[in-house]
Amino acid sequence: MTASPVRPWGGPLGLACFAVSLVLAATVAGTGRAQEATSIVGKPLTLAPPRELKAQDRKPEAAPPPVAPGPAVQPRALGPLRPVPPASTVTRAEPGIRVDSLQNIDADAAGVLNEAQGGLGSEMWRGTDRAVVEALLPRLPVGATSPAMRDLMRRLLLSEAAVPEGEAGETKLITLRINRLAAMGDLIGVNDLLNVTPGRDDNEGLTRIEADARFLTNDNARACALATSQIARRQNAYWQKAFIFCQALAGQHGPAALGVALLRETGERDPIFFDLVDAVAAGSGVIIDSMPDPSPLHLAMARVAKAQLPADVIASNNPSTLRTIAISPNAPVELRLEAAERAEAAGALPIDDLRQLYTSVPFSAEDLANPFSKAEAEAGALSRALLYRTALVQTVPTAQAEAVTLALALAREGGRYVSTVRAFMPVLKRIPASAELSWFALEAVGALLATGEHEAARSWFALLRNKAAFDEASASALARLMPLARLAGSEEATDWNGERLTAWWEAERGRDGAAARAARLFTLFEALGEPVSDNLWEALLTGPQRATVVMPGPALWYRLEEAARDARKGETVLLSLLALGDGGPTQADPIVLRRVLGALGAVGLEAPARALAVEAAVAAGL
């Protein structure tokens, strides 16, 4: 790293001087949360009523944004936390009136989803040992790009439920749950669960998670209020760094300099922090050569210092980090695009934010005049942004279909097919199902089924059916789509039967990779209770007799079968997610998929099992 030569604070100072600053800090912090409304940065926080956050924080499909470069994507505010009851409450009453104390509220049982709202039920941990839950929760594959897995994880972590039986470990269960939500990049979920957690102010782990969430969303005012309240109680490096940044942000350079001096004297080694806090205080630039694993505080400081983020900042696979990079104006546009696509695929960035970023990318007149050749030559996030802009300005349906087709083809090669489908959905829905576009029907229906847009797919199905009697290409496309339609639960495949599956195999068997696709499809059907004839399985016996696959550990494999058999719902979900791992259903072997889908179905989670099956089928090219 190369920093500005200007160091406004000079060399290290003694411990005695810093003690004075701590006394002052303690005086500020001693008022606790009661004065959290006043930020250390010198301006009051807005005490607006808390926003009611829904369990599924989804925005309705927006109309296509204008083609002109849009404003920078802004971080979404999390809103203030609401007060919650203390762990125990005693109601005072007039003499002679009996009032019982309320039972202690166990923070580990807190949740925001009951069963009617999609939660897994208050008894989801019945029969599961607490030690098992506490050991496995931190290993959840939070970086998986599967929407179905993310939905299951969110339901698992946000459900209100009785705590599992057994002795509690060192880290509270509620802390483990909120930590995993933060790692997923689900900052709205973090805010939701914190809002209903009693005693959160006394849990440093939760306070740190909240502060990190505030830094990641550029809410430095509330993050600094937290740092102010914590610095007098907990003298560790995390809160000292946060407090020093907040002092520098508020122009309190003297006290901040004392803090920096103490950190240096105690041997703290964080050159990025020291260079950034110098830049914030001096108001001068700083060059960051490398920052492969940035902390939320680093990202917040870099934004304030207007320090351009280096290319290796996206080496992190943390969805929260990627989301923050995507909305950071101090990152190059190519870096923001790459981070935005990865964050959206992981569910950490709303799809509308990715679309807005696509439309804000500046392209040359030459690029806009030759978008297809440019996109093919430089496949990647920039090419998809260019094709999205092209599709928006086109008024001819054929040109729109061509732009979508190329974008999806490039996304398939890069492993971002479903995410790209979501981004292009406003354009895709505007393309009419007409006879001259029958060549596009296979692509359109596959994309619509992959994202659950069954209603939008109907007109394309009707087009194919009308042409199938006299057009061989349409008949072939319809046959190829039927298995996916059946897996997705589409009404278009209600008349499905074994003969249709046999017909699909007869049409498919001559294509490259047909046996592998068939093995995956037959496994998915059987896992969902759809019969597959012995003749179809026998047709695959002439293929390879051995396969190298990645399997879950024997203990996990055995425990998953046992948990499903005994209807231990929460444990079944937890073990299923671990069995799929970071690769998710798109990379899982058919044997693993069959065990996982069967286990989820056994505990009444047929819809998530079907969603996972669709993801696996789409990734296999079915």
C-alpha positions as a printed Julia matrix, in Angstrom:
622×3 Matrix{Float64}:
   0.0     0.0     0.0
   1.18    3.54   -0.73
  -0.29    6.26    1.46
  -0.31   10.01    1.33
   2.88   11.42    2.87
   0.82   13.82    4.98
   0.41   12.52    8.56
  -1.39   15.22   10.56
  -0.9    13.45   13.89
   2.86   12.93   13.96
   4.52   10.14   15.98
   3.08    7.93   18.75
   2.0     9.45   22.05
   2.08    7.99   25.52
  -0.49    5.87   27.32
  -1.19    8.61   29.82
  -2.41   10.99   27.13
  -4.67    8.35   25.67
  -6.15    7.69   29.1
  -7.49   11.23   29.05
  -9.3    10.54   25.8
 -10.78    7.34   27.22
 -12.18    9.29   30.17
 -13.79   11.68   27.74
 -15.09    8.8    25.65
 -16.5     7.11   28.71
 -18.31   10.29   29.63
 -19.9    10.4    26.21
 -20.7     6.7    26.21
 -21.94    6.57   29.79
 -25.37    7.75   28.83
 -25.71    4.46   26.91
 -28.43    3.81   24.39
 -30.62    6.56   25.77
 -28.53    9.08   23.86
 -28.01    6.97   20.77
 -30.13    9.48   18.87
 -27.15   11.86   18.77
 -24.42   10.76   16.4
 -20.74   11.19   17.1
 -20.41   12.8    13.7
 -22.1    15.88   15.04
 -25.56   15.8    13.5
 -28.69   14.27   15.01
 -30.06   11.0    13.79
 -33.53   10.99   12.35
 -35.94    9.43   14.82
 -38.45    8.26   12.25
 -40.89    5.48   13.1
 -39.37    2.08   12.39
 -40.11    0.61    9.0
 -42.15   -2.57    9.09
 -39.96   -5.18    7.45
 -41.65   -8.11    5.76
 -40.46  -11.68    5.99
 -39.85  -11.73    2.27
 -38.53   -8.3     1.41
 -39.23   -8.33   -2.3
 -40.12   -5.42   -4.5
 -42.69   -5.78   -7.26
 -41.33   -6.09  -10.77
 -40.38   -2.6   -11.84
 -40.91   -1.14  -15.27
 -37.77   -1.09  -17.44
 -35.5     1.8   -16.4
 -34.62    4.54  -18.89
 -31.63    4.03  -21.13
 -29.93    7.24  -20.09
 -27.25    6.71  -17.43
 -28.99    6.53  -14.08
 -27.89    7.73  -10.68
 -25.45    5.75   -8.59
 -26.98    2.83   -6.72
 -27.59    3.9    -3.14
 -27.38    1.59   -0.13
 -30.68    0.66    1.39
 -31.23    2.0     4.88
 -31.89   -0.62    7.5
 -33.89    1.7     9.71
 -33.59    2.12   13.46
 -33.9    -0.83   15.76
 -37.06   -1.0    17.82
 -36.87   -1.4    21.6
 -37.6    -4.89   22.87
 -38.69   -6.09   26.31
 -35.94   -6.95   28.77
 -35.23  -10.58   29.51
 -37.6   -10.46   32.47
 -40.27   -7.96   33.42
 -42.0    -7.36   36.75
 -45.23   -5.39   36.72
 -45.92   -3.21   39.76
 -49.46   -3.17   41.12
 -51.53   -1.62   43.85
 -51.45   -3.34   47.28
 -53.74   -6.33   47.46
 -53.52   -7.09   43.75
 -51.48  -10.16   42.8
 -49.18   -9.7    39.84
 -46.93  -12.55   38.63
 -43.57  -11.95   36.99
 -43.4   -12.78   33.34
 -41.29  -15.78   32.51
 -37.81  -15.07   31.2
 -37.75  -14.67   27.44
 -35.12  -16.89   25.84
 -33.41  -14.84   23.15
 -32.4   -18.04   21.36
 -36.08  -18.77   20.65
 -36.69  -15.37   19.0
 -37.82  -15.25   15.39
 -39.84  -13.25   12.89
 -41.43  -16.11   10.93
 -44.17  -18.26   12.35
 -45.42  -21.29   10.47
 -48.12  -19.31    8.64
 -45.48  -16.88    7.4
 -43.18  -19.57    6.04
 -41.36  -20.51    9.23
 -40.44  -24.12    9.89
 -42.61  -24.37   13.0
 -42.16  -23.86   16.72
 -41.16  -27.52   17.16
 -38.66  -27.63   14.32
 -35.81  -28.62   16.68
 -37.76  -31.33   18.53
 -35.54  -34.39   18.87
 -32.34  -32.54   17.87
 -29.52  -32.02   20.32
 -28.51  -28.4    20.83
 -24.81  -29.26   20.47
 -25.47  -30.56   16.94
 -27.22  -27.33   15.92
 -24.53  -25.11   17.4
 -21.78  -27.14   15.71
 -23.38  -27.16   12.26
 -24.99  -23.72   11.93
 -21.65  -21.9    11.42
 -20.93  -24.26    8.5
 -24.0   -23.29    6.46
 -23.0   -22.68    2.8
 -23.93  -19.0     2.85
 -22.13  -18.31   -0.44
 -24.28  -20.72   -2.47
 -26.0   -19.04   -5.42
 -29.1   -21.25   -5.27
 -32.28  -19.19   -4.65
 -34.01  -22.28   -3.24
 -31.16  -22.92   -0.8
 -31.12  -19.29    0.25
 -34.84  -19.37    0.91
 -34.46  -22.48    3.08
 -31.55  -20.92    4.96
 -33.53  -17.78    5.61
 -36.51  -19.74    6.89
 -34.25  -21.84    9.1
 -32.56  -18.8    10.65
 -35.59  -16.52   10.99
 -38.13  -19.04   12.33
 -39.39  -18.59   15.86
 -39.02  -21.93   17.6
 -38.36  -23.55   20.92
 -34.66  -23.99   21.51
 -33.26  -27.5    21.0
 -32.69  -29.54   24.13
 -29.22  -29.76   25.6
 -26.61  -27.65   27.31
 -25.87  -24.29   25.7
 -22.4   -23.65   24.31
 -20.23  -20.56   24.71
 -21.91  -18.67   21.86
 -25.64  -18.08   22.06
 -27.77  -19.66   19.37
 -29.29  -16.3    18.44
 -25.79  -14.93   17.8
 -24.96  -17.84   15.51
 -28.21  -17.31   13.58
 -27.77  -13.56   13.1
 -24.12  -14.09   12.19
 -25.13  -16.46    9.38
 -27.75  -14.0     8.09
 -25.05  -11.32    7.98
 -22.69  -13.67    6.15
 -25.44  -14.32    3.59
 -25.67  -10.6     2.95
 -29.25  -10.61    4.25
 -28.95   -7.35    6.16
 -32.72   -6.89    6.21
 -33.01  -10.28    7.92
 -30.32   -9.2    10.39
 -32.33   -6.08   11.22
 -35.56   -8.07   11.53
 -34.12  -10.58   13.95
 -32.25   -8.0    16.03
 -35.53   -6.14   16.45
 -37.13   -9.07   18.28
 -34.09  -10.19   20.27
 -34.31   -9.37   23.99
 -31.12   -8.37   25.77
 -29.27   -7.58   22.56
 -27.53   -4.56   24.12
 -25.63   -6.85   26.49
 -24.5    -9.21   23.73
 -21.3    -7.87   22.21
 -21.45  -10.36   19.35
 -24.83   -8.98   18.25
 -23.7    -5.39   18.7
 -20.68   -6.01   16.47
 -22.85   -7.63   13.81
 -25.16   -4.61   13.88
 -22.25   -2.18   13.66
 -20.78   -4.07   10.69
 -24.17   -4.01    8.97
 -24.36   -0.23    9.48
 -20.85    0.27    8.08
 -21.68   -1.91    5.06
 -24.76    0.17    4.25
 -22.93    3.5     4.69
 -24.97    4.24    7.83
 -21.99    5.67    9.68
 -24.16    7.74   12.01
 -25.79    4.76   13.69
 -22.59    2.7    13.55
 -20.8     5.51   15.37
 -23.56    5.69   17.97
 -22.94    2.01   18.65
 -19.19    2.55   18.86
 -19.72    5.42   21.31
 -21.89    3.28   23.56
 -19.44    0.36   23.52
 -16.01    2.01   23.84
 -16.28    2.61   27.6
 -17.47   -0.95   28.25
 -15.25   -2.98   25.96
 -11.67   -1.95   25.27
 -10.83   -4.25   22.36
  -9.27   -3.41   19.03
 -12.56   -3.64   17.12
 -14.33   -0.9    19.09
 -11.18    1.22   19.39
 -10.78    1.28   15.6
 -14.45    2.02   15.03
 -14.4     4.82   17.63
 -11.22    6.36   16.19
 -12.78    6.41   12.7
 -15.88    8.07   14.09
 -13.77   10.69   15.87
 -11.88   11.44   12.65
 -15.18   11.59   10.79
 -16.45   14.16   13.3
 -13.31   16.29   13.01
 -12.1    15.31   16.5
  -8.54   14.84   15.29
  -6.77   15.25   18.63
  -8.6    12.44   20.45
  -8.43   10.29   17.34
  -4.66   10.79   17.17
  -4.35    9.57   20.74
  -6.27    6.46   19.84
  -4.04    5.78   16.86
  -0.96    6.2    19.06
  -2.19    3.64   21.57
  -3.07    1.12   18.89
   0.41    1.44   17.42
   2.08    1.13   20.83
   0.08   -2.0    21.67
   1.35   -3.66   18.5
  -1.83   -3.5    16.4
  -1.0    -4.34   12.8
  -3.56   -3.05   10.35
  -1.81   -0.84    7.79
  -4.98   -0.37    5.76
  -6.78    1.07    8.79
  -3.92    3.4     9.7
  -3.53    4.73    6.16
  -7.27    5.22    5.72
  -7.74    7.01    9.03
  -4.85    9.34    8.07
  -6.61   10.07    4.79
  -9.95   10.75    6.51
  -8.29   13.18    8.92
  -6.17   14.94    6.3
  -8.85   15.07    3.64
  -6.25   13.87    1.16
  -6.21   10.87   -1.13
  -4.72    7.47   -0.45
  -3.74    4.69   -2.84
  -4.73    1.19   -1.82
  -2.68   -1.36   -3.72
  -4.32   -4.46   -2.3
  -7.3    -5.27   -0.08
  -8.34   -8.88   -0.75
 -10.32   -9.39    2.45
 -11.73   -6.02    3.51
 -13.62   -5.6     6.75
 -16.86   -3.58    6.85
 -14.92   -0.82    8.62
 -12.29   -0.78    5.87
 -14.97   -0.38    3.21
 -16.72    2.4     5.12
 -13.45    4.27    5.65
 -12.4     3.86    2.01
 -15.7     5.35    0.88
 -15.33    8.38    3.17
 -11.71    8.84    2.1
 -12.72    8.51   -1.57
 -10.02    5.86   -1.97
 -10.46    3.79   -5.13
 -10.95    0.14   -4.32
  -8.27   -2.16   -5.79
  -9.06   -4.97   -8.22
  -8.47   -7.75   -5.7
 -11.2    -6.46   -3.38
 -13.66   -8.84   -5.05
 -11.49  -11.83   -4.19
 -13.79  -12.1    -1.2
 -16.77  -14.38   -1.73
 -18.65  -12.76    1.14
 -22.05  -11.69   -0.26
 -22.24   -8.68    2.1
 -18.84   -7.45    0.94
 -19.75   -7.93   -2.72
 -23.0    -6.02   -2.2
 -21.14   -3.08   -0.65
 -18.59   -3.0    -3.48
 -21.45   -2.97   -5.99
 -22.92    0.21   -4.47
 -19.58    1.94   -3.81
 -18.95    5.02   -5.97
 -15.22    4.69   -5.24
 -14.91    1.44   -7.21
 -14.28    1.22  -10.99
 -17.39    0.4   -12.99
 -16.09   -2.99  -14.14
 -15.43   -3.94  -10.53
 -18.88   -2.8    -9.44
 -20.55   -4.78  -12.22
 -18.7    -7.97  -11.36
 -19.47   -7.55   -7.67
 -23.11   -6.7    -8.4
 -23.69   -9.8   -10.52
 -22.11  -12.04   -7.91
 -23.97  -10.36   -5.05
 -27.29  -10.65   -6.9
 -26.65  -14.31   -7.69
 -26.04  -14.9    -3.97
 -29.25  -13.04   -3.12
 -27.51  -10.12   -1.38
 -28.38   -7.43   -3.96
 -31.9    -6.64   -5.22
 -32.28   -7.32   -8.93
 -33.5    -3.76   -9.54
 -30.16   -2.46   -8.26
 -28.32   -4.62  -10.79
 -30.55   -3.35  -13.6
 -29.97    0.23  -12.48
 -26.23   -0.35  -12.54
 -26.49   -1.86  -16.03
 -28.18    1.3   -17.31
 -25.65    3.63  -15.65
 -22.61    2.17  -17.44
 -21.22    4.6   -20.05
 -20.63    3.03  -23.46
 -19.05    4.58  -26.52
 -21.09    5.35  -29.62
 -19.19    2.61  -31.42
 -20.12    0.01  -28.78
 -23.77    1.0   -28.9
 -23.74    0.81  -32.71
 -22.26   -2.73  -32.73
 -23.46   -4.3   -29.47
 -23.53   -7.94  -30.6
 -19.99   -8.09  -31.93
 -18.7    -6.15  -28.91
 -20.5    -8.45  -26.46
 -19.22  -11.61  -28.14
 -15.66  -10.3   -28.18
 -15.65   -9.38  -24.48
 -17.98  -11.76  -22.68
 -18.58  -10.77  -19.08
 -20.55   -8.38  -16.91
 -19.89   -5.43  -19.25
 -21.23   -7.4   -22.22
 -24.45   -8.18  -20.35
 -24.83   -4.52  -19.41
 -24.4    -3.57  -23.07
 -26.92   -6.16  -24.26
 -29.4    -5.05  -21.58
 -29.14   -1.45  -22.77
 -29.53   -2.65  -26.36
 -32.61   -4.71  -25.58
 -34.24   -1.77  -23.79
 -33.89    0.66  -26.68
 -34.95   -1.81  -29.35
 -38.54   -1.53  -30.52
 -38.45   -4.47  -32.94
 -39.26   -7.75  -31.09
 -36.86   -9.76  -33.22
 -33.95   -7.52  -32.23
 -34.98   -7.75  -28.58
 -35.1   -11.55  -28.8
 -31.66  -11.64  -30.4
 -30.18   -9.52  -27.6
 -31.75  -11.72  -24.91
 -30.62  -14.92  -26.66
 -27.01  -13.76  -26.85
 -27.01  -12.52  -23.25
 -28.34  -15.85  -21.96
 -25.88  -17.83  -24.06
 -22.95  -15.84  -22.64
 -24.37  -16.17  -19.13
 -24.63  -19.95  -19.49
 -20.94  -20.14  -20.32
 -20.11  -17.98  -17.3
 -22.36  -19.82  -14.87
 -24.76  -16.91  -14.36
 -27.73  -18.01  -16.41
 -30.56  -17.69  -13.86
 -29.27  -14.38  -12.53
 -29.18  -13.01  -16.08
 -32.7   -14.27  -16.71
 -33.88  -12.3   -13.68
 -32.11   -9.17  -14.91
 -33.6    -9.41  -18.41
 -37.09  -10.38  -17.26
 -38.72   -6.97  -18.01
 -37.45   -7.23  -21.6
 -38.37  -10.9   -21.93
 -41.96  -10.28  -20.86
 -42.34   -7.54  -23.48
 -41.48   -9.85  -26.38
 -44.72  -11.16  -27.93
 -45.19  -14.87  -28.69
 -45.64  -14.56  -32.43
 -45.19  -17.01  -35.32
 -42.12  -15.19  -36.63
 -40.47  -15.66  -33.23
 -41.13  -19.39  -32.87
 -37.35  -19.92  -33.02
 -37.14  -18.03  -29.71
 -39.86  -20.05  -27.94
 -37.54  -22.73  -26.55
 -35.25  -20.1   -25.0
 -38.14  -18.0   -23.71
 -40.05  -20.86  -22.07
 -36.93  -22.32  -20.49
 -36.05  -18.96  -18.96
 -39.58  -18.32  -17.72
 -39.92  -21.77  -16.15
 -36.51  -21.43  -14.5
 -37.71  -18.36  -12.61
 -41.26  -19.51  -11.86
 -42.96  -17.23  -14.4
 -45.57  -19.82  -15.4
 -48.22  -17.34  -16.48
 -45.86  -15.55  -18.86
 -44.87  -18.91  -20.4
 -48.44  -19.85  -21.41
 -48.54  -17.85  -24.64
 -45.27  -19.43  -25.8
 -46.56  -22.91  -25.02
 -49.71  -22.13  -27.03
 -47.58  -20.98  -29.94
 -45.56  -24.2   -29.95
 -48.65  -26.39  -29.69
 -50.32  -24.61  -32.59
 -47.26  -25.1   -34.8
 -46.24  -28.57  -33.62
 -48.67  -30.35  -35.99
 -46.93  -29.02  -39.12
 -43.56  -27.7   -37.9
 -40.98  -30.26  -36.8
 -38.83  -27.67  -34.98
 -41.78  -26.56  -32.86
 -42.74  -30.15  -32.07
 -39.15  -30.9   -31.01
 -38.97  -27.79  -28.83
 -42.23  -28.7   -27.12
 -41.03  -32.22  -26.38
 -37.76  -30.95  -24.95
 -39.56  -28.51  -22.65
 -42.04  -30.97  -21.15
 -39.74  -32.56  -18.53
 -38.76  -29.14  -17.16
 -42.4   -28.06  -17.17
 -43.32  -31.19  -15.21
 -40.56  -30.65  -12.66
 -41.59  -27.01  -12.24
 -45.21  -27.97  -11.6
 -46.5   -26.15  -14.66
 -50.12  -26.68  -15.67
 -48.85  -27.2   -19.21
 -47.6   -30.65  -18.15
 -50.64  -31.91  -16.23
 -51.17  -34.69  -18.76
 -47.63  -35.98  -18.26
 -47.09  -39.74  -18.25
 -44.37  -42.33  -18.69
 -44.88  -42.43  -22.45
 -43.94  -38.76  -22.7
 -40.73  -39.41  -20.79
 -39.92  -42.29  -23.15
 -40.57  -40.02  -26.14
 -38.26  -37.4   -24.63
 -35.47  -39.97  -24.3
 -35.91  -41.2   -27.87
 -35.55  -37.63  -29.13
 -32.68  -36.83  -26.78
 -30.5   -39.92  -26.95
 -28.64  -38.87  -30.09
 -27.41  -35.56  -28.66
 -24.05  -35.08  -26.94
 -24.21  -35.7   -23.18
 -27.69  -37.22  -23.41
 -26.95  -40.06  -20.96
 -25.72  -37.69  -18.23
 -28.74  -35.44  -18.64
 -31.07  -38.41  -18.62
 -29.52  -39.83  -15.45
 -30.01  -36.51  -13.71
 -33.57  -36.12  -14.99
 -34.64  -39.64  -14.05
 -33.15  -39.18  -10.57
 -34.99  -35.9   -10.07
 -38.28  -37.45  -11.17
 -37.95  -40.39   -8.83
 -36.94  -38.16   -5.92
 -40.17  -36.17   -6.45
 -42.32  -39.31   -6.69
 -42.6   -39.39  -10.49
 -42.26  -42.95  -11.86
 -39.46  -43.83  -14.26
 -39.75  -47.13  -16.1
 -37.12  -49.86  -15.76
 -36.6   -49.74  -19.52
 -35.38  -46.15  -19.32
 -32.88  -46.96  -16.58
 -31.72  -50.03  -18.51
 -31.0   -47.83  -21.52
 -28.31  -46.07  -19.46
 -26.52  -49.26  -18.4
 -24.31  -49.18  -21.48
 -22.75  -45.93  -20.27
 -19.83  -45.49  -17.85
 -19.93  -47.92  -14.93
 -17.94  -45.72  -12.54
 -18.12  -42.04  -11.7
 -16.03  -39.79   -9.5
 -18.34  -37.7    -7.38
 -18.14  -35.37   -4.37
 -20.14  -36.89   -1.53
 -21.05  -35.61    1.92
 -19.21  -37.18    4.84
 -20.57  -40.55    6.02
 -21.8   -39.13    9.33
 -23.76  -36.36    7.6
 -25.1   -38.82    5.02
 -26.34  -41.2     7.71
 -27.7   -38.45    9.95
 -29.71  -36.88    7.12
 -31.53  -40.14    6.44
 -32.19  -40.6    10.16
 -33.42  -37.01   10.68
 -35.85  -37.26    7.76
 -37.16  -40.63    8.96
 -37.81  -39.22   12.45
 -39.38  -36.0    11.06
 -36.77  -33.73   12.68
 -37.63  -30.83   10.39
 -35.07  -28.21   11.34
 -32.25  -30.73   11.42
 -33.3   -32.16    8.06
 -33.13  -28.71    6.47
 -29.78  -27.95    8.1
 -28.24  -31.25    6.98
 -29.7   -30.95    3.47
 -28.09  -27.56    3.0
 -24.76  -28.89    4.23
 -25.02  -31.91    1.92
 -25.53  -29.64   -1.11
 -22.67  -27.37   -0.06
 -21.47  -24.22   -1.78
 -21.97  -25.77   -5.22
 -25.69  -26.19   -4.59
 -28.04  -28.35   -6.65
 -26.45  -27.32   -9.93
 -23.2   -29.09   -9.07
 -24.48  -31.89   -6.85
 -24.3   -35.47   -8.06
 -27.67  -37.14   -8.8
 -27.16  -39.52   -5.87
 -26.83  -36.57   -3.48
 -29.8   -34.81   -5.04
 -31.99  -37.85   -4.61
 -31.18  -38.15   -0.9
 -31.68  -34.42   -0.26
 -34.91  -34.04   -2.23
 -36.33  -37.19   -0.68
 -35.44  -36.0     2.82
 -37.07  -32.59    2.3
 -40.18  -34.21    0.88
 -40.37  -36.55    3.89
 -40.67  -33.6     6.31
 -43.32  -31.82    4.23
 -41.1   -29.47    2.25
 -42.13  -30.57   -1.24
 -42.1   -27.04   -2.72
 -38.45  -26.33   -1.81
 -37.52  -29.8    -3.06
 -39.18  -29.07   -6.4
 -37.44  -25.69   -6.63
 -34.07  -27.36   -6.08
 -34.91  -29.93   -8.74
 -35.72  -27.2   -11.27
 -32.4   -25.48  -10.58
 -30.54  -28.75  -11.11
 -32.42  -29.46  -14.35
 -31.84  -25.98  -15.78
 -28.13  -26.14  -15.02
 -27.93  -29.51  -16.79
 -29.44  -28.03  -19.95
 -32.74  -29.88  -19.63
